[in-house]
Amino acid sequence: MSLTSSTLLTVVVLATVLAFAAAVWLWPRLGRRGGRPALCRIGVVLVLQVLLLSSVGLAANRTFLLYGSWADLAGKERPMPTVGRDADAPGGSAVRLLGRQPTQMRGGGTPHLGGEIEKITVQGERSKAVVQAYVYLPPEYFQKGNENRKFPATVVLTGFPGMAENLLKPLPYPKTVWTLAKQKKMPPMILVMMQPSVVPTRNTQCIDVPGGPQSETFFGTDLPKALSGAYRVGTSPSNWAVIGDSTGGYCALKVALQHPESYAAGVGLSADYKPEIDADSGDLFHGNAAEEKRSDLLWSLDHLPQGKSSFLVATSLQGEGNYKATQKFIEKVKAPAHVSSITLDHGGHNFNTWKREIPPAMEWIGARIGAE
């Protein structure tokens, strides 16, 4: 039974209710003195706590899609599938098509009306990483007369832990850009939606780990090159942007700051400004003090040259822990780079806040990148 299935949640919630009712009925009989009744009382309490916590955890996971499977929950790294390309699949060996699905927009079953979503794997030429992603292709991509038209593209990153499916729903990136394009507020755009790590079970935070995963190389260099060869996207930085929330926001700002040759714009929603070193990340630097400093974005703005990239940072006066760091980031951005900001009165580190920020953020991106 799937970790995210409604059936599993229903079964566990029902078991919790029945166990609570049984405990109420049995409790008077367990009130006697002695070791056995005492052990039974302890057992009943433990069972109720486990069932209650399981119900809450499963409900939270279905809401926020933190873990997609039992393997993800157990921290087991799963091998990437090696499905070959269809005859009409895009790209060469760097991109492999795993499947297609309709969008949730009006006419979503017909690509030239609602666009289409492709599930792919991308193999990095230099990083050698193989990572899954979802690619949203707008309806204009399929419409007659656009066969040779190139489109701008934005890489969209989740937080960590998180699933790329979060970026389809509950964070509605495809529906947002589809709506804004229909309203003529931004050009039609390709989205590349994925986790901010090249290892699903490790928070690599867009850093090239010595002797380990080459996450910065993958996102900063390999990904735009591979997708430009697979889809009708330009190869100039003016064709590419990157956006993310939380850890994904840190990655978005980092690759836009340190790879202006690849990206013209980077957006951080509730972003961190330096990597978090914990059990999920492991040792990211292995004593490389220079790289550790470089990975602190505020240090980089002070000590390294700034390219022509544009940045958008989003925070809240109340409810966000990154407000002061965001103000420092804004202060430190200097020409030829540019910076804009969104500051909500009230917000938080959650999907509700990011859903409010995504439409203006995508409209901002649409004004800064374009097709060749």
LINNOR-V807532 format. One record per run of one state. SS is the DSSP state (helix for helix, strand for strand, loop for the rest). FROM is the first residue (numbers start at 1). LEN is the number of residues. Records with the same first field share a line. If there is no record, write none. Layout:
# LINNOR-V807532
SS->FROM-LEN / FROM-LEN
This chain:
# LINNOR-V807532
loop->1-5 / 32-3 / 65-5 / 75-20 / 103-8 / 115-1 / 124-6 / 138-1 / 143-8 / 158-6 / 168-5 / 183-6 / 195-13 / 209-5 / 231-2 / 234-3 / 246-1 / 259-6 / 270-19 / 295-2 / 304-6 / 319-4 / 333-5 / 347-4 / 367-6
helix->6-26 / 35-30 / 70-5 / 111-4 / 139-4 / 164-4 / 173-10 / 215-16 / 237-3 / 247-12 / 289-6 / 297-7 / 323-10 / 351-16
strand->95-8 / 116-8 / 130-8 / 151-7 / 189-6 / 208-1 / 214-1 / 233-1 / 240-6 / 265-5 / 310-9 / 338-9
